[in-house]
Amino acid sequence: MTDFTYEVDAEGVAVITWDVPGKSMNVLTREAFELVEGYLDRALADEAVKGIVITSAKKDFAGGMDLNVLASIRAEAGDEPAKALFDFTMNGHRILRKIERAGMDDKNKGGKPVACAINGTCAGIGTEIALACHRRFMTDNPKAKIGLPEILVGLFPGAGGTTRYSRMVGAMAASPVLLEGRMMAPKAAKSAQLVDEVVAHDELLAAAKAWVLGAKDADIVKPWDVKGWKMPSGAPYHPAGFMTFVGASAMVHGKTQGVYPAAKALLSAVYEGAMVPFETALKIEARYFVSILMDPSSSAMIRSLFLNKQALEKGANRPDVADETVKKVGVLGAGMMGAGIALVSAQAGIDVVLLDQDQAAADRGKAYTESFADKGIKRGKTTAEKKEALLSKITATTDYAALADCDLIIEAVFEDVGVKAEVTKKVEAVIGPDCIFATNTSTLPISELAKASARPEQFIGIHFFSPVEKMMLVEIIKGRETGNRAVAKSLDYVRQIRKTPIVVNDARFFYANRCIIPYINEGIRMVAEGVEPALIENAAKLVGMPLGPLQLVDETSIDLGVKIAKATRAAMGDAYPDGAVDEVLFWMADEGRLGRKSSAGFYAYDEAGKRGLLWEGLAAKYPVSDAQPSLTEVQHRLLFAQVLEAVRALEEGVLEDIREGDVGAILGWGFAPWSGGPFAWLDIIGTPYAAERCAELTEAHGARFTPPALLVEMAGKGQSFYARFGAEDAAA
Ligand code: NAD
C-alpha cells in the first residue's frame, strides 16, 4: 500500500492516482514526492505513454501538506534545521519542475502533456502540484473548493505556488489567493485561473485524458519558459508593476501591522522573483519559505491554529463516555444569545425548541434565523427551500412541556441567579432523566447555579461568544459536581455545530473573560494616567490585537463594564484592585457615553452610528501627559495583563491544558494570533525574560504584574510552557 498508484490505459495515458492509505483526505507525506517522481520517470521513459493525468481516488483531491512532516524534518536535522528544510523544499521544486518540463528539451519540444483532474477540494500543496501541471480540470461540484490557504496558519505557499501563480495572473490579481488564502468554488477558481476547465463530475477523468491525447507541443509550455516572457501587469521596475508593488506592500502592512512575517516574506518572494529567471525565482521562494518555517511565530501559529485546534475539535479532552450526539436541544431565552444558539443548532440539523416568557419574544428569536437565511438567499448562499427546512427545525414556544424529549438544554435567560434558578426547576420538572442542562452564563459561577438543580452532575456551563454564528470558540465549564457525561455531551454538541471547544473549571469569569477584562482595564487605567489614547489603541493593534482596549469596551458597552466592576468589587471586597479604572468607567457612564450602543464612548460616532476618531472630550477630564511611555512599554502592559491571567488560570487549575489556553485565546478574544496564544508568546520571549519584565512592570505599575509562582519557577529552570505542559508531537 503506497500513497500513489500508477496505471496506463489502452490509449497510452498514464494515470497517477493519489490515495493515501488509512486517511479520508490525501495529505502529502515525506515519501510521497519520491513516489510521484518514480512514476513520472516511468511515464516519461515509457514510449507507449503519450501523456499523464494526476488525480485522486478520494472524495477530495488533497488537503495539503502533513504539517507534522515539517516538524519531523526540523527535529531530525540537529544543528542545521534550516538547511534540512531548504534541501527538502528544493527537492520538492525539482520534482514539480520535472512535471512542468515533462521531458521537454531546451527548445520546448518533445515533452509529454500532464493534466490534473481535481475531483474535489484541493488545498495547499495539492494546488501547487496542480499548478505545475499543464492543464487543470476541476469537478463542477460547487461544494469542492480550491486554493492556497497557507497564509492562514502563518505560512505561504512554498512549493512553487507563490512563484507560479503570481507569474500566471500578476501580483495584484494573485493577492486574494496568496495573501488572503481564499478558497474558491470551481467557477470562481476558473475566473481566477486556478483551473482551466470545470467539467461534470463523472466526465472529469475522460476530459483530462482527452486533452492529454490531443495536446500539441505549444500547449504544454508554460509562458515563463518562452523567450521574452513578461510578468502580467508589470514587473517591479515597469511603471504599472511599480504601482502594484507599492500598493500591495502598503496593503499588506496595513492588514498585518507588520506582525505576520509570512505575508511580508510572500510579497518579497514575488517581488524579487519577478526580476529573475524562473528557476532562480523558485530558489528565492524557497529561501523566504525556510525563513518563515524557522520563525517562531509560524511554528506557534501552525501549532495553535492548525494542529491543536484540530486536536481539540476531535475531542482531545473528551472523557471516555459513549457517543452523546445531540438530537433535540431546548434553548431557554430567545434573546440575543438564545436566538443565535437556536440558529447554529438548526444549521447543524438538530431539532430546537426555543422557549421564552411570551410567544412574541420566542417568535422574535426564531425570526433571527429567518433574517439570517434571507440574507443568505440574497447573497446566493442558500435557497428558499433550505430556508424552510432550517426554520422547520425550530419550534418557538412558551410551553415547558415541549422540552420533554430534549436531550440537551441550553439556558440563556437574563443574567440573574433568581431567574435562572426558577427556570432550572421548571425545566427539570419536565425533562427526562438523562437530559443534560447547560447554562450560557458569562459571569455567574456554575457551581452556584447548579444549586438550583436536583442533578448537579448533569449541570454544566456552555459559554458562547457573541455573535454566536460568527464566534468559533465555545467554553465548556465544569462545576464542582459536573460529571463526565455532561462534559461529553457538551463536546459532542460543539462538534456538531462545528465550533472549537475548550474545557475549563469553574472560577470567576472562567477563562476568556478573565483574561480580556484585565486587558480592557489596563487600557482604561492608562487613560487615567494621562497616556495618549491613540498610543494605547495603536500599540494594541501594532502588537496584533484586533481591537484596542478602548474600542473593545465601546463595542461591549461601558455599562456592562460598570456592572461587572460593581459585581467584582462586591465579591472581592478590600482586595479589589481596579479603583482607578472604575473612576474612568463610572464617569463615562454618568456622561451617558455607553459606547457604540449610545453612539458615544471612548470614540466619537456620527449620526448613522459609524465610529470616528477617539473622543476629544476625554482629554478635558484626563489630560494627556507631556511625557509619554514607549510603545513597547504600553504593549507589554497590555499583553502581560492578559498573559499573566492565563498563567494564573493554569496555576489554579482552571485551565487543564495549555493548548486550550492558546487556542481559546486566539478564537475567543483574538489574542495576537501571530504569537500562537499567551503561552506560546511566553515561550517565544522566554520565561526568564518574561519573569524579569514582570518584575520591572510590578516596580513601575503595581502588584498586578507580580509574576505568578509558576512563571518564576519556570524562569529559574529556563523552562518553556510547551516543553513542560505540551503534547510532545504537537509542534510543527
Ligand atoms: P437578552 O436579554 O438578549 O435575552 C434574554 C432572554 O431571556 C429574553 O428574551 C427574555 O425574555 C428571556 N427570559 C428572561 N426570563 C425568562 C424566563 N423566566 N423564561 C424564559 N425566558 C426568559 O440576553 P442575552 O444577551 O441573550 O444573554 C442571555 C444569557 O447569555 C445571559 O446569561 C448572559 O450573561 C449570557 N451571555 C451573554 C453574552 C452576550 O454577549 N450578550 C455572551 C455570552 C453569554
Residues whose N, C-alpha, C, O or C-beta is under 5 A from the ligand:
A	BS01	NAD	G333 A334 G335 M336 M337 G338 L355 D356 Q357 A361 A412 V413 F414 E415 V419 V423 N440 T441 S442 F464 F465 S466
